[in-house]
Amino acid sequence: MRRISSLTRVAVGVASLALAATACGGTSNEAGDDSSSASSGGKGLAIAYDIGGKGDQSFNDAAYAGLEKAKAEFKYETADIEPTDGETDADKEQRLASLAKQGYNPVIGIGFAYGPALTAVASKYPDTTFGIVDSVVEGANVASLVFAEQEASYLAGVAAAKATKTNTVGFVGGVDIPLIHKFEAGYKQGVTDTNSKVKVVSQYLTQTAEEGGFSSPDKGKAAAEGQIEKNADVVYQAAGLSGQGVIEAAAAAKVWAIGVDSDQYNQAALSKYKDYILTSALKDVGGAVYSLAKSVKDGKPLTGVQTFDLKVDGVGLADSNPKMAEIAGLTDAVAKAKAGIIDGTIKVKTE
């Protein structure tokens, strides 16, 4: 039996919190959300959200689920801080520094955008453990929490190739950056390896995050509608909050959407579209957040690059929608592809 790393053993527990956490939909502010009545353990984990903030039913909400698990288990005070419109790296630096000064530990920046700020701040607070999701920052007290998104996306591509009836599928990326290229590359390879006759139509919403690529459902909806007009009957999105618009457009056209990061089939805010969410490429951000918090609580803080891939269930493909099992060959093809990636038979591209 394969041994599961302590980094990702928590995935099931964190996933079970996701519905409750995202259904709350509360808004945090610069003072932090530290209203837990069970805060006798002092100050603990703090997270600073990426663009889109809490309520995106995806990336940020997955991080919040990890925070909620830590709060419940460790009985300490936590904080979760929303981004502001048009903020600069200096704003992010101030946010991270403020959390460290207040005594929160660890302090985690949710998203690659925190890279420059964390680089500037971490060395000034050597007794605080910092974390960053989706980027690598050097530092003796920094844990870089990165994922093999291309592997989960490959499985999404396999599912799309099996589900399409038009031999055309779509990909909508939030921002044209290397991180999102990993999603597209894995997806395209999974599609092509499964059925070379299937065409993939791709579009990025913006060139920079500041233009709203991760935070504009209307942009996602318009992009998906354009791909559906080109005959795409499965559309995979890696676009944060903008992905909700992709899912809405797919449901309106009665074609398949593929979610990202969280199991979007089970997201309460997306329930009216769930019959058209075939699956989701999972990324256990919540598990990573919780794992870092636990390591600090245990007195053995994680540092350096911590990679979450298929081998340790750090990424994967959701199977919540029972309609997946009704599509001929889909389940078996995904299982075979997963095994091939894990044993090294399948090498997944990142560009």
URPELIN-V198338 format. One record per pair of residues at least 12 apart in sequence whose C-alpha atoms are under 10 Angstrom apart, sorted by sequence separation. I is the first residue (numbers start at 0). GAP is how many residues later the second one is. D is the distance in whole Angstrom. If there is no record, write none. Layout:
# URPELIN-V198338
I:GAP:D, I:GAP:D
This chain:
# URPELIN-V198338
33:12:9, 47:12:9, 48:12:9, 66:12:9, 82:12:9, 95:12:8, 117:12:8, 128:12:5, 129:12:5, 130:12:5, 131:12:5, 132:12:5, 133:12:5, 134:12:9, 156:12:9, 170:12:9, 171:12:8, 187:12:7, 223:12:9, 234:12:8, 245:12:9, 246:12:8, 264:12:6, 318:12:9, 32:13:9, 46:13:10, 66:13:8, 81:13:10, 95:13:8, 117:13:8, 125:13:9, 127:13:7, 128:13:6, 129:13:6, 130:13:6, 131:13:6, 132:13:6, 133:13:7, 156:13:10, 170:13:7, 186:13:9, 187:13:9, 205:13:9, 223:13:9, 243:13:10, 245:13:9, 263:13:7, 264:13:8, 31:14:8, 48:14:8, 80:14:8, 94:14:10, 117:14:8, 125:14:8, 126:14:8, 127:14:9, 128:14:8, 129:14:9, 130:14:7, 131:14:8, 132:14:9, 133:14:10, 156:14:10, 169:14:10, 187:14:9, 204:14:7, 234:14:10, 235:14:10, 242:14:10, 262:14:9, 263:14:9, 264:14:7, 265:14:10, 291:14:10, 31:15:9, 47:15:10, 48:15:9, 80:15:10, 106:15:10, 121:15:9, 122:15:10, 125:15:6, 133:15:10, 203:15:10, 204:15:7, 234:15:7, 242:15:10, 243:15:9, 263:15:8, 264:15:7, 31:16:9, 46:16:8, 47:16:10, 63:16:8, 114:16:10, 121:16:9, 122:16:7, 124:16:9, 125:16:9, 170:16:8, 183:16:10, 203:16:9, 233:16:8, 242:16:8, 256:16:9, 262:16:7, 263:16:6, 46:17:8, 62:17:10, 91:17:9, 113:17:10, 114:17:7, 118:17:10, 121:17:7, 122:17:8, 169:17:10, 170:17:9, 202:17:10, 204:17:9, 219:17:8, 232:17:8, 242:17:8, 246:17:9, 256:17:9, 262:17:5, 263:17:9, 316:17:9, 29:18:9, 45:18:10, 80:18:9, 95:18:9, 113:18:7, 114:18:9, 118:18:6, 121:18:9, 122:18:8, 169:18:9, 183:18:8, 204:18:7, 219:18:10, 231:18:10, 255:18:10, 256:18:10, 257:18:9, 258:18:7, 261:18:7, 262:18:8, 263:18:9, 287:18:9, 316:18:10, 46:19:10, 79:19:10, 112:19:9, 113:19:9, 114:19:9, 117:19:7, 118:19:7, 121:19:7, 122:19:9, 168:19:10, 183:19:10, 203:19:8, 219:19:8, 223:19:9, 239:19:10, 253:19:10, 255:19:9, 256:19:6, 257:19:6, 258:19:8, 259:19:9, 260:19:7, 261:19:7, 262:19:7, 287:19:9, 27:20:10, 46:20:8, 78:20:8, 96:20:9, 111:20:7, 112:20:9, 113:20:9, 114:20:7, 116:20:10, 117:20:9, 118:20:8, 121:20:7, 202:20:7, 218:20:10, 219:20:10, 224:20:10, 232:20:9, 233:20:10, 234:20:8, 235:20:9, 236:20:8, 237:20:9, 238:20:10, 239:20:8, 243:20:9, 254:20:10, 255:20:5, 256:20:5, 257:20:6, 258:20:6, 259:20:5, 260:20:6, 261:20:5, 262:20:9, 287:20:8, 27:21:10, 44:21:10, 45:21:8, 91:21:9, 92:21:8, 95:21:8, 96:21:9, 99:21:9, 105:21:10, 106:21:7, 107:21:8, 108:21:8, 109:21:8, 110:21:7, 111:21:6, 112:21:9, 113:21:8, 114:21:7, 115:21:8, 117:21:9, 201:21:9, 202:21:9, 219:21:9, 220:21:8, 223:21:8, 224:21:8, 227:21:9, 232:21:8, 233:21:6, 234:21:6, 235:21:6, 236:21:6, 237:21:8, 238:21:8, 239:21:9, 250:21:9, 251:21:9, 253:21:9, 254:21:6, 255:21:6, 256:21:6, 257:21:5, 258:21:4, 259:21:5, 260:21:4, 261:21:7, 286:21:10, 316:21:9, 44:22:7, 59:22:10, 91:22:7, 92:22:10, 94:22:9, 95:22:7, 99:22:9, 104:22:9, 105:22:6, 106:22:7, 107:22:6, 108:22:6, 109:22:6, 110:22:5, 111:22:5, 112:22:8, 114:22:6, 168:22:9, 201:22:10, 216:22:9, 219:22:5, 220:22:8, 222:22:9, 223:22:5, 227:22:8, 232:22:5, 233:22:5, 234:22:5, 235:22:5, 236:22:6, 237:22:6, 238:22:10, 247:22:9, 250:22:6, 253:22:7, 254:22:9, 255:22:6, 256:22:8, 257:22:5, 258:22:6, 259:22:6, 260:22:5, 261:22:8, 315:22:8, 43:23:10, 44:23:10, 91:23:10, 92:23:8, 93:23:8, 96:23:10, 104:23:6, 105:23:5, 106:23:5, 107:23:4, 108:23:5, 109:23:5, 110:23:6, 111:23:5, 113:23:10, 114:23:10, 118:23:9, 180:23:10, 202:23:10, 215:23:9, 216:23:9, 217:23:10, 218:23:7, 219:23:6, 220:23:8, 221:23:8, 222:23:7, 223:23:8, 224:23:10, 225:23:10, 226:23:10, 231:23:8, 232:23:6, 233:23:6, 234:23:6, 235:23:6, 236:23:7, 237:23:8, 246:23:8, 249:23:9, 250:23:8, 252:23:9, 254:23:9, 255:23:9, 256:23:9, 257:23:7, 258:23:8, 259:23:8, 260:23:7, 261:23:9, 284:23:9, 88:24:8, 91:24:9, 92:24:5, 95:24:10, 96:24:6, 99:24:10, 100:24:8, 102:24:10, 103:24:8, 104:24:6, 105:24:5, 106:24:6, 107:24:5, 108:24:6, 109:24:8, 110:24:7, 111:24:8, 117:24:9, 179:24:9, 202:24:9, 213:24:9, 214:24:8, 215:24:9, 216:24:6, 217:24:7, 218:24:9, 219:24:7, 220:24:4, 221:24:8, 223:24:9, 224:24:6, 228:24:10, 231:24:9, 232:24:8, 233:24:7, 234:24:9, 235:24:8, 247:24:9, 248:24:10, 250:24:8, 251:24:9, 260:24:8, 261:24:9, 283:24:8, 27:25:9, 44:25:8, 78:25:8, 87:25:10, 88:25:8, 91:25:6, 92:25:7, 95:25:7, 96:25:8, 99:25:7, 102:25:8, 103:25:9, 104:25:8, 105:25:7, 106:25:9, 107:25:8, 108:25:9, 109:25:10, 111:25:10, 200:25:10, 201:25:8, 213:25:5, 214:25:7, 215:25:6, 216:25:4, 217:25:9, 218:25:10, 219:25:5, 220:25:5, 223:25:6, 224:25:8, 227:25:8, 243:25:10, 247:25:7, 250:25:5, 260:25:10, 282:25:8, 283:25:9, 26:26:9, 27:26:8, 43:26:9, 44:26:8, 53:26:9, 77:26:7, 88:26:9, 89:26:9, 90:26:8, 91:26:8, 92:26:9, 94:26:10, 95:26:9, 99:26:10, 103:26:10, 104:26:10, 108:26:10, 156:26:10, 160:26:10, 200:26:7, 212:26:7, 213:26:5, 214:26:5, 215:26:5, 216:26:6, 217:26:9, 218:26:7, 219:26:5, 220:26:8, 222:26:9, 223:26:7, 243:26:8, 246:26:7, 247:26:10, 249:26:7, 250:26:8, 282:26:9, 287:26:8, 26:27:7, 43:27:8, 52:27:10, 53:27:9, 76:27:8, 77:27:9, 79:27:10, 88:27:7, 89:27:7, 92:27:7, 93:27:9, 96:27:9, 99:27:9, 100:27:9, 155:27:10, 156:27:9, 159:27:9, 160:27:10, 175:27:9, 176:27:9, 199:27:10, 200:27:10, 211:27:10, 212:27:8, 213:27:6, 214:27:5, 215:27:8, 216:27:6, 217:27:6, 218:27:8, 219:27:8, 220:27:7, 221:27:8, 224:27:9, 227:27:8, 246:27:9, 249:27:8, 282:27:10, 286:27:8, 310:27:9, 25:28:7, 26:28:8, 42:28:10, 52:28:8, 53:28:7, 77:28:10, 78:28:9, 79:28:10, 80:28:10, 88:28:6, 92:28:6, 96:28:8, 99:28:7, 153:28:10, 156:28:10, 157:28:10, 158:28:10, 159:28:10, 166:28:9, 174:28:9, 175:28:6, 212:28:9, 213:28:5, 214:28:9, 215:28:9, 216:28:4, 217:28:9, 219:28:9, 220:28:5, 224:28:8, 247:28:9, 285:28:10, 309:28:8, 310:28:9, 24:29:7, 25:29:8, 44:29:10, 52:29:6, 53:29:9, 77:29:10, 87:29:9, 88:29:9, 91:29:10, 92:29:10, 98:29:10, 99:29:9, 114:29:10, 149:29:9, 152:29:8, 153:29:8, 156:29:7, 157:29:8, 160:29:8, 161:29:8, 166:29:9, 167:29:9, 168:29:7, 169:29:8, 170:29:7, 171:29:9, 172:29:8, 173:29:9, 174:29:6, 175:29:8, 176:29:10, 200:29:8, 211:29:10, 212:29:7, 213:29:8, 214:29:10, 215:29:8, 216:29:7, 219:29:8, 220:29:8, 223:29:10, 243:29:10, 246:29:8, 247:29:10, 283:29:8, 284:29:8, 309:29:9, 23:30:10, 24:30:5, 40:30:10, 43:30:8, 51:30:9, 52:30:6, 89:30:9, 99:30:9, 148:30:8, 149:30:9, 151:30:10, 152:30:5, 153:30:9, 155:30:8, 156:30:4, 157:30:9, 159:30:9, 160:30:5, 166:30:7, 167:30:5, 168:30:6, 169:30:5, 170:30:6, 171:30:6, 172:30:6, 173:30:6, 174:30:6, 175:30:6, 176:30:7, 200:30:10, 211:30:8, 212:30:9, 216:30:9, 217:30:10, 246:30:7, 282:30:9, 283:30:5, 284:30:9, 310:30:9, 311:30:9, 23:31:8, 24:31:9, 43:31:9, 44:31:8, 45:31:9, 46:31:8, 47:31:8, 48:31:7, 49:31:9, 50:31:8, 51:31:8, 52:31:9, 88:31:10, 148:31:9, 149:31:9, 150:31:9, 151:31:8, 152:31:7, 153:31:8, 154:31:8, 155:31:6, 156:31:6, 157:31:9, 158:31:8, 159:31:7, 160:31:8, 166:31:4, 167:31:5, 168:31:5, 169:31:5, 170:31:5, 171:31:5, 172:31:5, 173:31:5, 174:31:5, 175:31:5, 176:31:8, 200:31:8, 216:31:9, 217:31:10, 281:31:9, 282:31:6, 283:31:6, 309:31:8, 310:31:6, 21:32:8, 22:32:8, 24:32:9, 35:32:10, 38:32:8, 41:32:10, 42:32:9, 43:32:6, 44:32:8, 45:32:5, 46:32:6, 47:32:6, 48:32:6, 49:32:8, 50:32:6, 51:32:9, 111:32:10, 146:32:10, 148:32:10, 149:32:5, 150:32:8, 152:32:8, 153:32:4, 154:32:7, 155:32:9, 156:32:7, 157:32:5, 158:32:8, 160:32:9, 161:32:8, 165:32:8, 166:32:6, 167:32:6, 168:32:6, 169:32:6, 170:32:6, 171:32:6, 172:32:6, 173:32:7, 174:32:5, 175:32:7, 176:32:9, 199:32:8, 281:32:8, 282:32:5, 283:32:9, 308:32:10, 309:32:7, 310:32:9, 20:33:10, 21:33:6, 37:33:8, 38:33:9, 40:33:7, 41:33:8, 42:33:6, 43:33:6, 44:33:5, 45:33:5, 46:33:5, 47:33:5, 48:33:5, 49:33:6, 50:33:8, 51:33:10, 148:33:6, 149:33:5, 152:33:5, 153:33:5, 156:33:4, 157:33:5, 160:33:6, 161:33:8, 164:33:10, 165:33:9, 166:33:9, 167:33:7, 168:33:9, 169:33:8, 170:33:8, 171:33:7, 172:33:9, 173:33:9, 174:33:6, 175:33:9, 198:33:9, 201:33:9, 203:33:10, 223:33:9, 281:33:5, 282:33:7, 308:33:9, 20:34:9, 21:34:8, 22:34:9, 37:34:8, 39:34:9, 40:34:6, 41:34:5, 42:34:5, 43:34:6, 44:34:7, 45:34:6, 46:34:6, 47:34:6, 48:34:6, 49:34:10, 50:34:9, 95:34:9, 107:34:9, 110:34:10, 111:34:10, 147:34:8, 148:34:6, 149:34:8, 150:34:10, 151:34:8, 152:34:5, 153:34:7, 154:34:9, 155:34:7, 156:34:4, 157:34:8, 159:34:9, 160:34:6, 163:34:8, 173:34:9, 174:34:6, 197:34:10, 199:34:10, 200:34:9, 201:34:9, 202:34:10, 203:34:9, 204:34:8, 280:34:7, 281:34:5, 282:34:9, 21:35:6, 35:35:8, 37:35:10, 38:35:9, 39:35:6, 40:35:4, 41:35:6, 42:35:6, 43:35:8, 44:35:9, 45:35:8, 46:35:9, 47:35:7, 48:35:10, 105:35:10, 106:35:10, 107:35:9, 108:35:10, 109:35:10, 110:35:10, 147:35:9, 148:35:9, 149:35:7, 150:35:6, 151:35:8, 152:35:8, 153:35:6, 154:35:6, 155:35:8, 156:35:8, 157:35:8, 158:35:9, 159:35:10, 160:35:9, 173:35:8, 174:35:9, 199:35:9, 201:35:10, 203:35:9, 280:35:6, 281:35:5, 20:36:10, 21:36:9, 24:36:9, 35:36:9, 37:36:9, 38:36:5, 39:36:6, 40:36:7, 41:36:9, 42:36:9, 50:36:10, 105:36:9, 107:36:10, 148:36:10, 149:36:4, 150:36:8, 152:36:9, 153:36:4, 154:36:9, 156:36:9, 157:36:6, 160:36:9, 161:36:10, 174:36:9, 279:36:8, 280:36:5, 281:36:7, 33:37:10, 37:37:5, 38:37:4, 39:37:8, 105:37:10, 107:37:10, 148:37:8, 149:37:7, 152:37:7, 153:37:7, 156:37:8, 157:37:8, 160:37:7, 173:37:10, 174:37:8, 175:37:9, 204:37:9, 279:37:6, 280:37:7, 18:38:9, 21:38:9, 22:38:10, 36:38:9, 37:38:6, 38:38:5, 147:38:10, 148:38:10, 149:38:10, 150:38:10, 151:38:10, 152:38:10, 153:38:10, 156:38:10, 159:38:9, 160:38:9, 173:38:8, 174:38:5, 278:38:7, 279:38:5, 280:38:10, 17:39:9, 21:39:6, 35:39:8, 36:39:9, 37:39:8, 38:39:8, 149:39:9, 150:39:9, 153:39:9, 160:39:10, 173:39:4, 174:39:7, 278:39:5, 279:39:8, 17:40:10, 20:40:7, 21:40:8, 35:40:8, 36:40:9, 149:40:10, 153:40:10, 159:40:10, 172:40:8, 173:40:5, 277:40:9, 278:40:6, 279:40:9, 20:41:9, 35:41:6, 172:41:9, 173:41:8, 235:41:10, 277:41:8, 278:41:7, 279:41:10, 18:42:9, 20:42:10, 21:42:8, 33:42:9, 34:42:8, 35:42:8, 173:42:9, 233:42:10, 234:42:10, 235:42:10, 277:42:9, 278:42:7, 17:43:7, 18:43:10, 20:43:7, 21:43:8, 33:43:6, 34:43:8, 35:43:10, 156:43:10, 233:43:10, 234:43:10, 235:43:9, 236:43:9, 237:43:9, 276:43:10, 277:43:6, 278:43:10, 17:44:7, 20:44:6, 32:44:9, 33:44:5, 34:44:9, 47:44:9, 134:44:9, 233:44:9, 235:44:9, 236:44:9, 276:44:8, 277:44:9, 278:44:9, 16:45:9, 17:45:9, 19:45:8, 20:45:9, 32:45:7, 33:45:5, 62:45:10, 133:45:8, 173:45:9, 235:45:9, 275:45:9, 277:45:7, 278:45:8, 17:46:8, 18:46:9, 20:46:9, 31:46:8, 32:46:5, 33:46:8, 63:46:10, 173:46:8, 274:46:8, 276:46:10, 277:46:6, 14:47:8, 16:47:9, 17:47:5, 20:47:7, 31:47:4, 32:47:5, 47:47:8, 62:47:7, 171:47:10, 172:47:9, 273:47:8, 274:47:10, 275:47:10, 276:47:10, 13:48:8, 16:48:6, 17:48:9, 19:48:10, 20:48:10, 30:48:8, 31:48:5, 32:48:7, 47:48:8, 171:48:7, 274:48:9, 13:49:9, 15:49:9, 16:49:8, 29:49:9, 30:49:9, 31:49:5, 32:49:10, 46:49:9, 171:49:10, 186:49:8, 13:50:10, 14:50:7, 16:50:10, 17:50:9, 28:50:9, 29:50:8, 30:50:7, 31:50:8, 45:50:9, 59:50:7, 172:50:10, 13:51:6, 14:51:9, 16:51:8, 17:51:10, 27:51:8, 28:51:8, 29:51:6, 30:51:10, 47:51:9, 58:51:9, 59:51:9, 171:51:7, 12:52:10, 13:52:6, 16:52:7, 27:52:6, 28:52:5, 29:52:7, 46:52:9, 58:52:9, 170:52:9, 171:52:7, 183:52:9, 265:52:10, 12:53:9, 13:53:9, 15:53:10, 26:53:9, 27:53:5, 28:53:6, 29:53:9, 45:53:7, 169:53:10, 170:53:8, 182:53:9, 183:53:9, 264:53:9, 13:54:9, 14:54:10, 26:54:9, 27:54:6, 28:54:8, 29:54:9, 44:54:10, 45:54:9, 169:54:8, 182:54:9, 183:54:8, 260:54:8, 262:54:9, 263:54:9, 264:54:9, 265:54:8, 10:55:9, 13:55:6, 26:55:7, 27:55:9, 28:55:9, 171:55:9, 182:55:7, 260:55:9, 261:55:10, 262:55:6, 264:55:7, 265:55:9, 9:56:9, 12:56:8, 13:56:9, 169:56:10, 170:56:8, 181:56:10, 260:56:10, 261:56:9, 262:56:9, 263:56:9, 264:56:7, 45:57:10, 46:57:9, 52:57:10, 169:57:6, 179:57:10, 180:57:10, 259:57:9, 260:57:10, 262:57:8, 44:58:10, 45:58:6, 46:58:10, 168:58:8, 169:58:8, 179:58:7, 258:58:10, 259:58:10, 262:58:10, 9:59:10, 42:59:8, 43:59:8, 44:59:6, 45:59:7, 46:59:8, 47:59:8, 48:59:9, 49:59:8, 50:59:9, 167:59:9, 168:59:8, 178:59:10, 179:59:8, 257:59:10, 258:59:9, 42:60:6, 43:60:5, 44:60:5, 45:60:6, 46:60:6, 47:60:6, 48:60:7, 49:60:5, 50:60:8, 167:60:9, 169:60:9, 257:60:10, 41:61:9, 42:61:5, 43:61:5, 44:61:5, 45:61:5, 46:61:5, 47:61:5, 48:61:5, 49:61:5, 168:61:9, 169:61:9, 170:61:9, 41:62:9, 42:62:7, 43:62:7, 44:62:6, 45:62:6, 46:62:6, 47:62:6, 48:62:7, 49:62:8, 50:62:9, 167:62:8, 168:62:8, 169:62:6, 42:63:10, 43:63:9, 44:63:8, 45:63:9, 46:63:7, 47:63:9, 49:63:7, 167:63:6, 168:63:4, 169:63:8, 170:63:9, 171:63:7, 172:63:9, 173:63:8, 174:63:9, 30:64:10, 48:64:10, 49:64:8, 166:64:8, 167:64:5, 168:64:6, 169:64:6, 170:64:6, 171:64:6, 172:64:6, 173:64:6, 174:64:7, 29:65:8, 48:65:9, 165:65:7, 166:65:8, 167:65:7, 168:65:5, 169:65:4, 170:65:5, 171:65:5, 172:65:5, 173:65:4, 174:65:10, 47:66:9, 164:66:10, 165:66:7, 166:66:8, 167:66:8, 168:66:6, 169:66:6, 170:66:6, 171:66:6, 172:66:5, 173:66:7, 30:67:10, 31:67:9, 111:67:9, 164:67:9, 165:67:7, 166:67:9, 167:67:9, 168:67:8, 169:67:8, 170:67:8, 171:67:7, 172:67:9, 173:67:9, 29:68:9, 30:68:9, 163:68:8, 164:68:7, 165:68:9, 170:68:10, 173:68:7, 29:69:10, 163:69:6, 164:69:9, 172:69:9, 173:69:8, 62:70:9, 162:70:8, 163:70:6, 171:70:9, 172:70:9, 162:71:7, 163:71:10, 171:71:8, 159:73:9, 160:73:9, 159:74:6, 171:74:8, 158:75:9, 159:75:8, 170:75:10, 159:76:8, 156:77:10, 182:77:10, 156:79:8, 155:80:8, 46:83:10, 49:83:10, 152:83:9, 44:84:10, 45:84:10, 46:84:9, 47:84:10, 44:85:10, 46:85:10, 152:85:9, 170:86:10, 168:87:9, 169:87:9, 170:87:9, 168:88:10, 169:88:10, 163:91:9, 163:92:8, 162:93:8, 186:94:10, 112:96:9, 159:96:9, 159:97:9, 159:98:8, 182:98:9, 158:99:9, 156:101:10, 155:102:7, 155:103:9, 155:104:9, 152:105:10, 152:107:9, 151:108:9, 151:109:9, 148:111:10, 148:112:9, 162:115:9, 159:118:9, 158:119:8, 159:119:9, 158:120:8, 155:122:10, 86:123:9, 155:123:8, 85:124:7, 155:124:7, 156:124:10, 84:125:9, 85:125:10, 154:125:10, 155:125:6, 154:126:8, 155:126:10, 152:127:9, 153:127:9, 151:128:9, 152:128:6, 151:129:5, 152:129:9, 150:130:9, 151:130:7, 149:131:10, 150:131:10, 151:131:8, 148:132:8, 148:133:8, 148:134:7, 147:135:8, 146:136:7, 145:137:10, 146:137:8, 146:138:9, 145:139:9, 193:139:8, 144:140:8, 193:140:10, 146:141:10, 145:142:9, 144:143:7, 193:143:9, 143:144:10, 144:144:8, 189:144:10, 192:144:10, 144:147:9, 189:147:8, 143:148:10, 142:149:8, 133:151:9, 132:152:8, 192:153:10, 132:155:8, 131:156:10, 132:156:9, 189:156:10, 130:157:10, 131:157:9, 144:157:10, 151:157:8, 50:158:8, 55:158:9, 130:158:8, 142:158:8, 143:158:9, 144:158:9, 150:158:7, 151:158:7, 158:158:9, 188:158:10, 189:158:8, 50:159:9, 55:159:8, 141:159:9, 142:159:6, 143:159:7, 144:159:9, 145:159:7, 146:159:8, 147:159:7, 148:159:9, 149:159:9, 150:159:7, 188:159:7, 189:159:10, 51:160:9, 140:160:8, 141:160:8, 142:160:4, 143:160:6, 144:160:6, 145:160:6, 146:160:6, 147:160:6, 148:160:8, 155:160:9, 188:160:7, 50:161:9, 51:161:10, 55:161:10, 130:161:8, 140:161:8, 141:161:5, 142:161:5, 143:161:5, 144:161:5, 145:161:5, 146:161:5, 147:161:5, 148:161:9, 151:161:10, 154:161:8, 155:161:7, 162:161:8, 185:161:10, 186:161:9, 187:161:9, 188:161:10, 50:162:9, 51:162:7, 52:162:9, 129:162:9, 130:162:10, 139:162:10, 140:162:6, 141:162:6, 142:162:6, 143:162:6, 144:162:6, 145:162:6, 146:162:6, 147:162:7, 151:162:9, 152:162:9, 153:162:10, 154:162:7, 155:162:9, 161:162:10, 185:162:6, 186:162:9, 50:163:7, 51:163:5, 128:163:9, 129:163:10, 139:163:7, 140:163:8, 141:163:9, 142:163:7, 143:163:8, 144:163:8, 145:163:9, 146:163:9, 147:163:10, 151:163:6, 152:163:8, 153:163:9, 154:163:10, 162:163:10, 163:163:10, 184:163:8, 185:163:6, 186:163:10, 49:164:9, 50:164:7, 51:164:9, 128:164:9, 138:164:8, 139:164:8, 150:164:7, 151:164:5, 152:164:8, 162:164:6, 184:164:6, 185:164:7, 49:165:10, 137:165:9, 138:165:8, 148:165:9, 149:165:9, 150:165:8, 151:165:6, 158:165:8, 161:165:7, 162:165:8, 183:165:10, 184:165:6, 185:165:8, 128:166:10, 137:166:7, 147:166:8, 148:166:7, 150:166:9, 151:166:10, 161:166:7, 162:166:9, 181:166:9, 182:166:10, 183:166:8, 184:166:5, 128:167:7, 136:167:8, 137:167:9, 146:167:7, 147:167:7, 148:167:9, 161:167:7, 162:167:7, 181:167:7, 182:167:8, 183:167:8, 127:168:9, 135:168:8, 136:168:9, 145:168:9, 146:168:7, 147:168:9, 158:168:9, 161:168:6, 180:168:10, 181:168:4, 182:168:9, 135:169:7, 160:169:9, 161:169:9, 180:169:7, 181:169:6, 134:170:9, 135:170:9, 158:170:9, 159:170:9, 179:170:9, 180:170:6, 129:171:10, 130:171:9, 158:171:6, 161:171:8, 178:171:9, 179:171:9, 128:172:7, 129:172:9, 130:172:8, 157:172:8, 158:172:8, 160:172:10, 161:172:9, 177:172:8, 178:172:9, 127:173:10, 128:173:8, 129:173:9, 130:173:9, 131:173:10, 132:173:10, 133:173:10, 157:173:9, 158:173:10, 177:173:8, 128:174:8, 130:174:10, 158:174:8, 109:175:9, 157:175:7, 158:175:7, 157:176:6, 156:177:9, 157:177:10, 154:178:9, 155:178:8, 157:178:10, 58:179:10, 109:179:9, 154:179:6, 157:179:8, 57:180:10, 58:180:9, 59:180:8, 108:180:10, 153:180:9, 154:180:9, 157:180:10, 57:181:9, 58:181:6, 59:181:9, 107:181:8, 154:181:10, 57:182:6, 58:182:8, 106:182:10, 154:182:7, 56:183:8, 57:183:7, 105:183:9, 153:183:8, 154:183:7, 55:184:7, 56:184:7, 107:184:9, 153:184:9, 55:185:5, 57:185:9, 106:185:10, 107:185:9, 54:186:8, 55:186:8, 56:186:9, 57:186:9, 105:186:7, 106:186:9, 150:186:10, 151:186:9, 154:186:10, 52:187:10, 53:187:10, 55:187:9, 56:187:8, 104:187:10, 105:187:6, 150:187:8, 153:187:9, 51:188:7, 52:188:9, 55:188:8, 104:188:8, 105:188:9, 50:189:8, 51:189:6, 105:189:9, 151:189:10, 49:190:10, 50:190:9, 51:190:9, 105:190:7, 150:190:7, 104:191:7, 105:191:9, 150:191:9, 104:192:9, 153:192:10, 153:194:7, 105:195:9, 150:195:10, 152:195:9, 153:195:9, 150:196:9, 151:196:10, 150:197:6, 149:198:7, 150:198:9, 61:199:7, 62:199:10, 148:199:10, 149:199:7, 150:199:9, 60:200:9, 61:200:6, 147:200:9, 149:200:6, 57:201:8, 58:201:8, 59:201:9, 60:201:8, 61:201:9, 148:201:9, 149:201:9, 56:202:10, 57:202:7, 58:202:6, 59:202:9, 147:202:9, 56:203:9, 57:203:5, 58:203:7, 56:204:9, 57:204:5, 56:205:7, 57:205:8, 56:206:9, 57:206:7, 56:207:7, 56:209:10, 57:209:9, 56:210:6, 56:211:9, 56:212:7, 55:213:9, 56:213:8, 54:214:9, 69:216:10, 68:217:9, 65:218:9, 67:218:9, 68:218:9, 65:219:7, 66:219:7, 69:219:9, 70:219:9, 73:219:9, 61:220:10, 64:220:9, 65:220:4, 66:220:9, 68:220:10, 69:220:6, 73:220:8, 61:221:8, 62:221:9, 63:221:9, 64:221:6, 65:221:6, 68:221:7, 69:221:9, 72:221:9, 61:222:7, 62:222:5, 63:222:7, 64:222:8, 65:222:8, 66:222:7, 67:222:9, 69:222:10, 70:222:10, 58:223:10, 61:223:6, 62:223:4, 65:223:5, 66:223:6, 69:223:7, 73:223:8, 57:224:10, 58:224:8, 60:224:9, 61:224:5, 62:224:8, 64:224:9, 65:224:5, 68:224:10, 69:224:7, 57:225:9, 58:225:9, 59:225:8, 60:225:8, 61:225:8, 62:225:8, 63:225:9, 64:225:9, 65:225:8, 58:226:7, 59:226:9, 61:226:10, 62:226:6, 63:226:10, 65:226:10, 66:226:8, 57:227:10, 58:227:9, 61:227:9, 62:227:8, 65:227:9, 69:227:10, 46:242:9, 18:243:10, 45:243:10, 17:244:8, 18:244:9, 22:244:8, 23:244:10, 24:244:9, 44:244:9, 17:245:9, 18:245:10, 21:245:7, 22:245:6, 44:245:9, 20:246:10, 21:246:8, 22:246:7, 14:247:8, 18:247:7, 19:247:9, 21:247:8, 44:247:9, 45:247:9, 14:248:9, 17:248:9, 18:248:6, 19:248:9, 44:248:6, 17:249:8, 18:249:7, 43:249:8, 44:249:9, 17:250:10, 18:250:9, 43:250:10, 44:251:9, 43:252:9, 44:252:9, 43:253:8, 17:268:9, 14:269:8, 16:269:9, 13:270:8, 14:270:10, 13:271:9, 14:271:8, 10:272:10, 11:272:9, 13:272:6, 14:272:8, 10:273:7, 12:273:10, 13:273:6, 9:274:9, 10:274:9, 12:274:8, 13:274:10, 10:275:8, 11:275:8, 13:275:10, 7:276:8, 9:276:9, 10:276:5, 13:276:8, 7:277:10, 9:277:6, 10:277:9, 7:278:10, 8:278:8, 9:278:9, 7:279:6, 8:279:10, 10:279:9, 6:280:7, 7:280:7, 9:280:8, 10:280:10, 6:281:7, 9:281:7, 6:282:10, 7:282:9, 8:282:9, 6:283:9, 7:283:7, 6:284:5, 5:285:8, 6:285:8, 6:287:9, 6:288:9, 5:289:10, 6:295:9, 6:299:8, 7:299:10, 6:300:9, 7:300:7, 6:301:8, 7:301:9, 10:301:10, 11:301:10, 10:302:8, 4:303:10, 7:303:10, 8:303:8, 9:303:10, 10:303:8, 7:304:6, 8:304:8, 9:304:10, 10:304:10, 6:305:8, 7:305:6, 8:305:9, 4:306:9, 5:306:9, 6:306:10, 7:306:6, 3:307:8, 4:307:6, 6:307:8, 7:307:10, 2:308:10, 3:308:6, 4:308:9, 1:309:9, 2:309:8, 3:309:8, 4:309:10, 1:310:9
